[in-house]
Amino acid sequence: MDKTVLFMIIGMGLVTYIPRMIPLVVLSNIKLPIFAQNVLKNVPYATLGALIVPGIFLISEDPLFGVIGAIAAILIAFMGANVIIVVMGSIGTLVLYSLLFT
């Protein structure tokens, strides 16, 4: 392996690791107010929603395709199924929709 490539890989690893490590070390002893803690607990859900919702409507030329897949995934998830089962059930629902209506 060329030294340039090795240094590039190490540099990219450091650039990725350092911004994640610094807040963990610096903020580990700071006690946040209850309101801030509650807001930060919801950030992963908000981020996930921001990533998933546009994909639901842009997955196909037919917006109903993504909506049906999302509804199937939500229903299966509410029944308490494993994530793999939710994904496979949603895919199966969309396969059936494709076969029947396209």
N, C-alpha and C positions, 0 to 999 in steps of 0.2 A: 504494500500500500504506500502510496506517495505521502511524504511528510505533510504536504499542503492539505491533503484531504484529512489526515489525522488531526491536524491542528484546527481545521474547520469544524470537524465533528466535536472536538473538545470545546471549542469556542461556542458553538451553538448550544451545547449542553450547559455551559456556564450561564449563557445569556438566558436560558430557560429556567435554570434552577435558582439563580440568585434573586430575581424578583419575587419568587414564591417563598423563598426561605427567609428573607429579610422581615416581612410582616409577621411571620410566624414567631421569629425570635424576638423582635422588638415589641410586639403587641401581646405576647403570651402572659405578661404579668399585669396588664391593664384590665381593670374591671369596667366594662361598658354599662351604661344605664339600661334598665330593663327594656325601655322602648327601642333602643338601638339593637339589643339582642333579638327582640321579636322581629324587627325589620330584617335583620341579617339572616334569620332562620328561614325567611320566605324567599330570599334571593335565588336559591337553586331552582325553586318551582317557577319563579317568574322568568328566569333565563331559559329553562326548558320549554316553557310555553312560547317564548319569543322565538325559539328555534324551530319548534314543531308546527305552530299554527300557520305560518306562511307556506310551509311545505305541503300542508293539507290541501290548500287551494291551488298550488302550482304544480302538483305532481303529474297532472295530465291536462289535456285540452278540455276535458269534461270535469268541471269543479265538483260535480256530484260524486265522482270516483273517489276523491280524497275524503270527502265528507262521510261516505259510506264506510270507508276503511277506518276512519277515526271513531265513528259511532260503534263499529264492531269491536274495535280495540277497547274502548271505554266500557262497553257492556261486559266483555270477557274479563277485563281487569276488576270490575266491581263484583264479579262472581268469585274473586279471590284466586284466580289462576296465576300460575308462574309467568314470568316475563316471556319466556320462550313460547308458551302456549298462547299468550296474548298476541305476539307477533305472527305466529303461524296461523292463528284463527283469523286475524285481520287479512293476511295474505290469502287464505282460503276463501274468505268472503269476497275479496276483490276478484279472485279467479272466477268464482261463480258468477259474479256480476258481469265480468267481461264476456264469459261464455254465453250468458243468457241475453244480454242487452247490447252487444256489439257485434 
